[in-house]
Every structure is written in C-alpha cells, then in structure tokens.
Amino acid sequence: MRLRLLLICCLFNLALIKAQETFPINGVSNNFDPFYAFTNANIIINPEKKIKNGTLIIHKGKIIAVDSNIILPKNAIINNLHGDYIYPSFIDLYSDYGLNTIEKKEQIQRGPQYKSKKKGGYHWNQAIHPETHASYGFINSTKNAKEYLSAGFGSVVTHFQDGIFRGTGCFVILSNKNVHENIIKEKAASFYSFKKGSSQQRYPTSLMGSIALIKQTLLDAEWYSSQHEQSNLSYINYNNQKELPQIFAITHALDYQRLYQISDEFEIDFIVKGNGKEYSRINEIKKTNFPVIIPVNFPVPYDVSNPESTEWISLSQLKDWETSPYNPLILSNNNIPFCITSSDLKNKTDFIKNIRVAVSKGLKKSEALAALTVRPASLMNLSDQIGTLEKGKIANFFIASSDIFEDGVIYENWTNGEKHIINKKPLFNIQGHYTFNSK
C-alpha cells in the first residue's frame, strides 16, 4: 500500500515538474494550442525541393508534418490556400533589432581622452568590449518587427553595432511571444569592425590604428589564456567566444585584403558583412574563402534631366549604378558562399523589390532563397532548428500569392507558430479560408 502511494506521489510530482512555468503569467492562462493545417499549397521545402498541392501542419510553434498526402489531426484548424505559396521565412544575420541604439556622446571635456572611463576590470580601450552581449539588452520591438515581417523575415541575429570588438549577438524569432521564447540562441556569433564607434578615447584615430589595436588585442588575449596572475573580463569573454562564428563588418572593398591578413596571421575564419561592392575586388575576395553577408542597397538611377548637374556624375558612380545589381550573381558565379541582409537599406519595403532586381539580372531563384534561409542557418549552426520546412523545425514561414521572386504578395508571416497578417487578400481573390476538421 505504501509503495503504491509513493508511486502515485512521484507521478504527481513529475506532472507538476513537467508543467512548471519558468515565467509567471498575468491573467488567465491560455491553454488553447490547436493544430493548424495549411492545405492545397505550393510548399517550398528548401531551395531544391518543392511540393505541389501539399499540406503543412504545425503545433505549438513546431512543424509536425509536411507532405502531399497527410491525414489531418482531429479538430485541426484548416486553412485551404488554393495554390498559394508557402516559403520558409528569411533569416537576417546582421541586425540591431530589439536593442537600444548607442549614440556617440558629444565631447564635453577640454582635452582629448586618453584613458578608458569604463569602470571595472575591462580592456584599457573602450572600443574593445567583447563582454557586451546583445541577449542581456534584447527586448521585443513590435514596430521594427513589422518591417522585417513584411519583407519576409522571421528571425534575425541582432547585436550592438558599436565599437571594434562588439561582443556577441543573439539569434531571435520575430514573434509577439515573450523574450524567453524568442531567444533561440543566446550567443550566436561574435562581431567586429574597423570602426571604434561611440568611444571617446583618442586612440585609434585611423584605420591603421584600428588594425594595430585589433592585432595587439588578439596577441594579449592569447597571452592572457596562459597566465593566472590577473583577471581581465574583456579577455575572458573574448577567449570564451573564439568558437563562435566570427562576423566582421567592413565598409570598403579594400578591407577584404586587410582582414585577410589578420585572418591568416591569427588563424581566424571570418564571415564578412560586406558593402555590396564585392564585384570590384572579386578575385581577391575569392582567394580569401570568406563567406559573405551582402546588402542589396542598389544605387537609385541618377537624375540626368539637368545637363549641368549631370556633369558632376562620375564614371565610377555610373559604373557602380550599373553593376551593383549584378553583385549577387557575380558572387554566385565565383562560388563564393553568401547570405543577404536587409541592413543598409533606408526603407525595408525595397528589400523584396531589390531581390527581384538581382534575380532579373541572372541570379537563380534557388540561390537567392539559399542565401536567405539555409545558408544563414548553417553559418549559425542552427540547421537542425530553422531554415527549411521540415518536421520538428520551428514554424517560421510566410504565405504568398505566388512566386515571391516574381510578383508574389505576402499575406501572412508565421513566426514561432504565431500568425502575423501582412496584406489582406483582395476581395475579388479571397480563396483561403479556415475550417475545423472534426473527424
């Protein structure tokens, strides 16, 4: 009898542990977790695989099944898409979503600042702060999320875009769920640049100084790992980040060669966030073997209506305007792995339009989709969770009226199994509708 009571108590406690919430819920708890089934859809599983008249089923933020012949769960909410397209939501590896922008403060002291004013056992230069972690300051941002969602994105890697050693970025889902559920990877990558950012210290004052500071910091971090006489929080954090993907932001095509020298000397495999002008140094970039994250901020056509102002437009500017839309194609033709970011665009509504421009210049649709889904997921070591529409992965996908790389309009973007309405279907073309499967 005692053994039976002990067993019942253990099972009861186990049930309580399994149902334990790690975050308190204010108000009435919502336990409604239905199955959603999207039927009669053209489903783009990945850049190489497509299913016609397929069905996608999701539950509790995960993909349960995807195929052309599936038995629907009982009481599933069914959305008949009547031929609409389902794509895996895009992934942006270079963002500051959900973070407070760091503004450069005006100099209020009389003379130049030579020493760091940051209190604590950190690096002597304020532009070096690998101890900065985006996950510590991340919050959901509904307004900014809408811009990304409308452009087809469902997740981003966000980081503080300030300084030379910038610390780590976190991989987050663009849903309205709480922050705990949206942070998929707390430390997804480590970030760097040649710019000292908001630091008011005098040094470095040039690109040469930034390169020297980077090399000295790397040497000091290497020395620090073999000593036990002192503690430096900056070096501790940097050494703990060495196994993460290393993303380095550059502003000029010539920076590729500068970065390659650092990479070769210290044996660091960088991922480069480029400037969209990679075509101008393509042979050098090809030799570096760096994966590249490229923007699609193509130059707008110049106004040539006034002959006098036209004289100020240089040949190099015209060449850049002509060639920039071919940049993704040139990278693809040279077998340089690249991802695409929406950063550097003044208006994210131009993102899909510019992707279509690149496709019209010869970029394969499968290559464009790979650069926005499977490739960024792979670089962040998250291919088992996101990037394709497969069983067990996060339910991040968007529904479009037709081929997104031609003239498709995004109607809905689902992130973490949560629906976001982007555009309403025209009244004369309403085809999708929800029903309940009671069988």
Secondary structure, DSSP 8 states (H G I E B T S, - for coil): -HHHHHHHHHHHHHHHHHT--SS---SS------EEEEEEEEEEEETTEEEEEEEEEEETTEEEEEESS----TT-EEEE-TT-EEEE-EEEEEE-TTS---------SSS-B-S----SS--SSTTB-TT-BHHHH----HHHHHHHHHTTEEEEEE----SSEEEEEEEEE-SSS-HHHHEEEEEEEEEEES--TT--BS---SHHHHHHHHHHHHHHHHHHTT--S---HHHHHHHHTTTS-EEEE-SSTTHHHHHHHHHHHHT--EEEE--S-GGGGHHHHHHHT--EEEE---------SSHHHHTTS-HHHHHHHHHGGGHHHHHHHTT--EEEE-TT-S-GGGHHHHHHHHHHTT--HHHHHHHHTHHHHHHTT-TTTSSS--TTSB--EEEESS-TTTT--EEEEEETTEEEE-S---GGG---EEEE---
